[in-house]
Amino acid sequence: MNHCIFLAEVAQAPQLRYTSDNQTPVADFAIKIPGVRPDDPPAQLKAVGWGNLAQEIQEKQYVSGDRVMVEGRLTMRTVERPEGFKEKQAEVTVQKMYRLAEMQSTMMGEATVQSSAPTGQPAANAAPATVPSPQPTAAAAPPQPDYDDIPF
């Protein structure tokens, strides 16, 4: 299975184009992914959305600097360079894309609707509140021994 989720920043705004054979919409753009370590430079990755998703990406008007969550498949492309050699480049085929600010406001909106009613009275037109399951604490579970011989 090839399934990836990236928390990234839009490095290049999406550009909508159409295929020459059957006019399928395609959105091409670049995303930046932060390095693993603080001193690592961010990696830049080409992203491609197809069909209705490409039109959605264009309609939402993503711009350079937007923080996004991109879900899709990672592929490797071989590109012929002008210098005469072939180069492999990673590319993500986007299946879903969310602007992080939208996700946060949606989550915050649900919380404010549920908590806007006075104490003891249910909120009008609010979804039933979900009660989170209790999380086990570190003190409740005995520490697990470390049997790993490889220190990474």
C-alpha positions in Angstrom: 0.0 0.0 0.0 1.2 3.4 -0.9 -0.5 6.1 1.3 1.2 9.2 2.6 0.1 12.2 4.7 2.2 15.4 4.7 1.9 18.4 6.9 3.4 21.0 4.5 3.5 24.5 3.2 2.5 25.5 -0.3 5.8 26.5 -2.0 4.3 27.3 -5.4 0.6 28.2 -6.0 -1.4 25.5 -7.9 -1.7 26.0 -11.7 -4.6 24.4 -13.5 -4.1 22.9 -16.9 -5.9 20.4 -19.0 -4.7 17.3 -20.8 -4.6 17.4 -24.6 -6.4 14.2 -25.3 -9.6 14.3 -23.1 -9.3 17.7 -21.4 -8.9 16.3 -17.9 -8.1 19.0 -15.4 -4.7 18.8 -13.7 -3.4 21.0 -10.8 0.4 21.2 -10.5 2.0 22.8 -7.5 4.9 22.4 -5.1 4.9 21.8 -1.3 7.7 22.3 1.3 8.1 19.7 4.0 10.1 20.7 7.1 13.3 18.7 7.8 13.4 16.0 10.5 16.0 17.8 12.5 15.9 21.6 13.3 19.1 22.1 11.2 17.8 20.1 8.2 16.6 22.2 5.2 13.0 21.7 4.1 12.4 19.3 1.2 10.4 20.4 -1.8 8.0 18.0 -3.5 6.0 18.3 -6.6 2.2 17.6 -6.1 -0.4 16.8 -8.7 -4.2 16.7 -8.4 -6.4 15.2 -11.1 -10.0 15.7 -12.2 -12.6 17.2 -9.8 -9.9 17.5 -7.1 -7.8 19.7 -9.4 -10.7 22.0 -9.9 -11.4 22.1 -6.1 -7.8 23.0 -5.5 -8.0 25.8 -8.0 -11.3 27.1 -6.5 -9.9 27.2 -3.0 -7.2 29.6 -4.2 -4.2 28.2 -2.3 -1.3 30.6 -2.3 2.4 30.3 -1.5 2.8 30.1 2.3 -0.5 28.3 3.1 -0.1 25.5 5.6 -1.8 22.4 4.3 -2.3 18.7 5.0 -1.9 16.7 1.8 -3.0 13.0 1.6 -2.0 10.9 -1.4 0.3 8.4 -3.1 4.1 8.9 -3.5 5.6 8.1 -6.9 9.0 8.4 -8.5 9.4 10.0 -11.9 12.4 9.8 -14.2 13.1 13.2 -15.8 15.5 13.7 -18.8 17.8 16.6 -17.9 19.1 19.1 -20.5 22.7 18.1 -19.4 22.0 14.6 -20.9 21.4 12.5 -17.8 18.2 11.1 -16.2 17.2 12.3 -12.8 14.6 10.7 -10.4 12.2 13.0 -8.7 9.6 12.3 -6.0 6.0 13.4 -6.7 2.8 13.1 -4.7 -0.5 12.4 -6.4 -3.0 14.2 -4.2 -6.2 12.4 -3.1 -7.3 14.9 -0.4 -6.0 18.4 0.6 -7.0 20.5 3.5 -5.9 24.0 4.6 -4.9 23.7 8.2 -6.6 27.0 9.2 -9.9 25.5 7.9 -9.5 22.4 9.9 -8.8 24.3 13.1 -11.8 26.7 12.6 -14.0 23.7 11.9 -12.9 22.0 15.1 -13.1 25.2 17.1 -16.6 25.9 15.6 -17.9 22.5 16.9 -16.5 23.2 20.4 -18.1 26.6 20.6 -21.5 25.4 19.5 -21.5 22.7 22.1 -20.3 25.0 24.9 -22.5 28.0 24.0 -25.5 26.7 26.0 -25.9 27.5 29.6 -24.7 24.9 32.1 -27.3 22.1 32.5 -29.2 22.9 29.2 -28.5 21.3 25.9 -27.5 23.5 23.0 -30.2 24.0 20.3 -29.3 22.2 17.0 -26.0 21.0 18.5 -24.7 17.5 17.8 -24.6 15.3 20.9 -21.4 15.8 22.8 -18.9 13.0 22.7 -17.3 11.9 25.9 -13.6 11.1 25.4 -12.5 7.8 26.7 -10.3 8.0 29.7 -6.6 7.8 28.8 -4.4 5.5 30.9 -1.8 7.3 32.8 1.8 6.5 32.9 1.5 5.7 36.7 -1.2 3.1 36.0 0.8 1.0 33.5 4.0 -0.7 34.6 7.0 0.5 32.6 7.9 -1.9 29.7 11.5 -3.2 29.6 13.6 -2.1 26.6 14.8 -5.1 24.7 15.9 -3.3 21.6 19.6 -3.7 20.9 19.7 -1.1 18.1 19.9 2.4 19.7 18.1 4.3 17.0 
